[in-house]
Amino acid sequence: MILAIDVGNTNIVLGGIDQKQIYFAERISTDLSKTELEYAVLIKTIFELYSISPQTLDGTMISSVVPPLINILKKAVKKLSAAPVKVVGPGIRTGLNILMDHPAQLGSDLVVGAVAAIAEYEPPLILIDMGTATTISVIDKNRNYIGGLIIPGIRTSLDSLVSRTSQLPRISMEEPKHVIGKNTIDCMRSGIIYGNAALIDGMISRIKVELGLNGEQVTILATGGLSGSIIPLCREKIILEENLLLKGLWELYEKNKGQP
């Protein structure tokens, strides 16, 4: 089993995974003020909750869109286990052909998601990751990563709306009973929940046209902490893959086993 760590701008997802199963998957807050010891305690606590010893780890694979946390987390894990720690970045074998203007600029989270998707599903693929930002990645029928788009995340948009208006309250992310709201809170919920579902449907439709699929099947996957609230309301057929990035980190660890 390896420890897979995916560091996002808002949350860090930690999972214990091997070729057979995912043993646990938990989220903690991304916090730049925490020390390596504090993260080590948090990680150790998660292992204890599942009655697993960190000493049994074969290794750790880290993906991060928050560079300052990489070394902190590496040191935190090394306090708990002597197994090797690898980081998604330069020098890591991905097997991914990235057809972008600047391939090195592609976020490590997008690389990990694409690797996982290609390993399990037949291209062409559309990958949706709903976190602090909502990203959509496109992989063509030849398994090339051809590009994508970045959209302000759901909570990012909601926080901006509330902070920039004097009379709109903070709301919970609950599905409204109707698209047409009858009060301020339901109007906001409808705009955020159904609005983002419609956005996803609309972007998928445009991507299909641009790919010139002409009726050809495309597999659409969604992951990320907020995907469970939005994807069930989409009209497109979308597969929810909550642990897609953990699977991708496992695939990358296997591809780079034995490498320094």
C-alpha positions in Angstrom: 0.0 0.0 0.0 1.1 3.6 -0.7 0.0 6.8 0.8 -1.4 9.0 -2.0 -1.5 12.8 -1.2 -3.3 15.3 -3.4 -2.8 18.9 -2.3 -5.4 21.3 -3.5 -5.8 25.0 -2.7 -8.6 24.3 -0.2 -8.2 20.7 0.8 -5.6 17.9 1.0 -6.9 14.5 0.1 -5.0 11.5 1.6 -5.6 7.9 0.7 -4.2 4.5 1.3 -4.2 2.6 -2.0 -2.8 -0.5 -3.7 -3.6 -2.4 -6.9 -6.5 -4.1 -5.1 -8.4 -1.4 -3.3 -8.6 2.0 -1.6 -8.2 1.4 2.1 -9.1 5.0 3.2 -9.7 8.4 1.7 -9.9 11.5 3.9 -9.7 15.3 3.5 -7.9 17.8 5.7 -7.7 21.6 5.2 -4.8 23.0 3.2 -3.0 25.2 5.7 0.3 26.9 4.9 0.8 27.9 8.5 1.1 24.3 9.7 4.5 22.8 10.4 5.7 19.4 9.3 5.1 18.1 12.8 1.5 19.2 12.8 0.9 17.6 9.4 2.7 14.4 10.7 0.3 14.3 13.7 -2.8 14.7 11.4 -1.6 12.0 9.0 -0.7 9.6 11.9 -4.2 10.2 13.4 -5.8 9.2 10.1 -3.8 6.0 10.0 -4.8 5.2 13.6 -8.5 5.7 12.7 -8.2 2.9 10.2 -5.9 0.8 12.4 -3.1 0.9 9.9 0.6 1.4 10.7 2.5 4.0 8.6 5.4 1.6 8.9 3.7 -0.8 6.5 3.8 1.7 3.6 5.6 0.8 0.5 5.9 4.5 -0.4 4.2 7.8 -0.8 3.2 9.8 -3.9 2.5 13.5 -3.6 0.8 15.8 -6.1 0.5 19.5 -5.2 -0.8 22.7 -6.7 0.6 24.5 -3.6 4.4 24.3 -4.0 5.4 25.6 -0.5 3.7 22.6 1.0 5.6 19.9 -0.9 8.7 19.8 1.3 6.6 20.2 4.5 4.5 17.2 3.6 7.6 15.2 2.5 9.2 15.8 5.9 6.0 15.0 7.7 5.6 11.6 6.0 9.3 10.8 6.6 8.7 11.3 10.4 6.2 8.4 10.1 7.7 6.0 7.5 11.1 5.2 6.0 9.5 4.3 2.7 10.4 6.5 -0.4 8.5 9.7 -1.1 8.0 10.8 -4.7 6.5 14.0 -6.0 4.6 14.5 -9.3 6.8 16.9 -11.3 9.9 17.1 -13.5 11.5 13.8 -13.9 8.4 11.7 -13.2 7.3 9.3 -15.9 3.7 9.9 -16.8 3.3 8.2 -20.2 1.0 11.2 -21.1 1.4 13.0 -24.4 0.6 16.6 -23.7 -0.3 18.6 -26.8 -0.3 22.1 -25.1 1.6 25.3 -26.0 3.6 24.9 -22.8 3.3 21.2 -21.5 5.4 21.9 -18.4 2.8 24.4 -17.2 0.0 21.8 -16.9 -1.0 21.4 -13.3 0.1 18.2 -11.5 -3.5 17.5 -10.5 -4.6 17.6 -14.2 -1.7 15.2 -15.1 -2.7 12.8 -12.3 -6.4 12.8 -13.3 -5.5 12.2 -16.9 -3.2 9.3 -16.1 -5.9 7.7 -14.0 -8.6 8.1 -16.6 -6.6 6.7 -19.5 -5.6 3.7 -17.3 -9.3 2.8 -16.7 -11.4 4.2 -19.5 -11.3 4.2 -23.3 -10.7 7.6 -24.9 -11.9 10.1 -26.0 -12.4 11.5 -22.5 -13.6 14.6 -20.8 -12.5 15.1 -17.2 -14.1 17.5 -14.8 -12.5 18.4 -11.5 -14.6 20.6 -9.2 -12.6 22.2 -6.5 -11.4 25.7 -5.7 -11.5 26.0 -9.5 -13.5 23.9 -11.9 -11.2 22.4 -14.5 -12.2 20.5 -17.6 -9.6 18.4 -19.4 -9.9 16.8 -22.9 -8.1 13.6 -24.1 -8.6 12.7 -27.7 -9.1 9.2 -29.2 -5.4 8.8 -29.6 -4.8 9.3 -25.9 -3.3 12.8 -26.3 -4.0 15.5 -23.7 -5.1 18.2 -26.0 -6.2 21.0 -23.6 -9.1 22.2 -21.5 -10.4 25.1 -19.6 -10.5 26.7 -16.2 -13.7 28.1 -14.6 -14.0 29.8 -11.2 -15.0 27.2 -8.6 -18.4 27.0 -7.1 -17.4 28.1 -3.6 -15.0 30.7 -5.1 -17.9 32.2 -7.1 -20.3 32.0 -4.1 -17.8 33.6 -1.7 -17.1 36.4 -4.3 -20.9 37.0 -4.7 -21.5 37.3 -1.0 -18.4 39.4 -0.2 -19.2 41.9 -3.0 -22.9 42.4 -2.2 -24.3 43.9 1.0 -27.6 42.0 1.2 -26.8 38.5 0.1 -26.2 36.0 3.0 -23.8 33.1 3.2 -25.7 29.9 2.3 -25.3 26.2 2.5 -24.9 24.1 -0.7 -28.2 22.4 -0.6 -30.2 21.5 -3.7 -33.2 23.8 -4.1 -36.6 22.2 -4.8 -37.2 24.4 -7.8 -35.2 26.2 -10.4 -37.3 29.3 -9.9 -36.6 30.5 -6.4 -39.2 32.2 -4.3 -36.9 33.8 -1.8 -33.3 35.1 -1.7 -31.7 32.0 -0.4 -33.4 29.6 -2.8 -32.6 32.0 -5.7 -29.0 31.9 -4.7 -29.0 28.2 -4.3 -30.6 27.7 -7.7 -28.1 30.0 -9.4 -25.1 28.2 -7.9 -26.3 24.6 -8.1 -28.4 24.5 -11.3 -26.3 27.2 -12.9 -23.2 25.2 -12.5 -24.9 22.0 -13.7 -26.1 23.9 -16.8 -22.6 25.3 -17.3 -21.1 21.8 -17.2 -23.7 20.5 -19.7 -23.1 23.5 -22.0 -19.3 23.2 -22.0 -19.5 19.5 -22.7 -21.8 20.1 -25.7 -19.4 22.7 -27.1 -16.4 20.4 -26.6 -18.1 17.6 -28.4 -18.7 19.9 -31.4 -15.1 21.2 -31.4 -13.8 17.6 -31.3 -16.1 16.8 -34.3 -17.2 13.5 -32.6 -20.3 13.2 -34.9 -22.1 10.8 -32.6 -18.9 9.0 -31.5 -19.1 8.0 -27.8 -17.1 10.1 -25.3 -16.6 9.1 -21.7 -17.1 11.9 -19.2 -15.7 11.7 -15.7 -16.1 14.0 -12.7 -14.2 14.3 -9.5 -13.5 16.8 -6.8 -15.1 17.7 -3.5 -18.1 19.5 -4.9 -18.9 17.2 -7.9 -21.4 15.1 -5.8 -23.6 18.2 -5.4 -23.6 19.2 -9.1 -23.1 16.2 -11.4 -26.3 14.3 -10.5 -28.2 17.4 -11.8 -26.5 17.5 -15.1 -28.3 16.2 -18.2 -25.1 14.7 -19.8 -24.2 11.2 -18.8 -21.3 11.7 -16.4 -19.5 9.1 -14.2 -18.7 10.3 -10.7 -15.1 9.2 -9.8 -14.5 10.6 -6.3 -11.1 8.9 -6.0 -9.8 9.5 -9.5 -6.7 11.4 -8.3 -5.8 8.7 -5.7 -6.0 6.1 -8.5 -3.8 8.4 -10.7 -1.2 8.7 -7.9 -1.1 4.9 -7.6 -0.6 4.6 -11.4 2.2 7.1 -11.3 3.9 5.4 -8.4 3.9 2.1 -10.3 5.3 3.8 -13.4 8.2 5.2 -11.4 8.9 2.4 -9.0 12.6 1.9 -8.6 13.4 5.3 -10.0 15.4 7.7 -7.7 
